[in-house]
Amino acid sequence: MRRTIPTLIATTALVLGLAACGSGAEDTGTSTPTDAALKVGVSPVPHGEILTYVKDNLAEKAGLKLEIVEFTDYVQPNRALADGQLDANYFQHVPYLDEEKAAKGYKFTALKPVHIEPLGVYSKKVDSLADLPNKGVVAIPNDPSNSGRALNLLAANGVITLKDGAGVKATTRDIVDNPKQLEFRELEAAQLPRSLDDTAASVINGNYAIDAGLTPATDALALEKGADNPYANLVVVRDGGDSDPRVQKLEELLHSPEVKTFIEGKYKGSVVAAF
């Protein structure tokens, strides 16, 4: 009997252990039900507007429930995605995402480009870049990816010259010629439209320009080109999230002919489809 009791105990423990594992798998689960709402964080314009169009016109027929959460800055949507408060976000381009991943260690995956918001130069003081005053103040975004983007736009339009090879990571230290001795002031992107009263010109992200009532296609003194633009905005998920059937449905809808037509009709060149 002494030799069989341990065997009986071990067998019982194994059976109970397997039962416990089975019970745990049922209770916790590792996947979200495919009929649950997909929670997506967005900038209000144009991302929120585009996603609202999808929600109101395409999602129900595709069997997709969407919950749209709006953010007014570029920091919180990634933080909320990393914390699991969101299933995805839709507000950023790859250079900014790469910068965030390097700085904060986010384990995120970028999906396919959806649209481009051309960065523009705006002014309440002058009607052309040639009229910028000597030693005038020009405001640019303060996050590295968009500040480099702004400097490249100014260089492409002859306002400054950047050293060879500066590329998308250009900083003010890369300026090798500044004929008008302009002063560059770096501000949070959301503050740039409000800076127009105090600057000779401000370089403003497309979404914030539209949100402030500006029309990039007609109001900008200079505007980025859409062709081969590395700054297309797209949906971002936590690593592995691209296998979620709900995310796959969203991607299909965001890249549909209906969404392209909506973007073209609503924004008339101020936002450009990237697919």
Salt bridges, closest charged atoms under 4 A:
ASP87 OD1 - ARG246 NH2 3.84
GLU100 OE2 - LYS104 NZ 2.90
GLU117 OE2 - HIS47 NE2 2.89
GLU117 OE2 - HIS115 NE2 2.68
ASP174 OD1 - LYS163 NZ 3.23
GLU183 OE2 - ARG185 NH2 3.73
ASP197 OD1 - LYS124 NZ 2.93
GLU224 OE1 - ARG149 NH2 2.66
ASP244 OD2 - ARG246 NH2 2.71
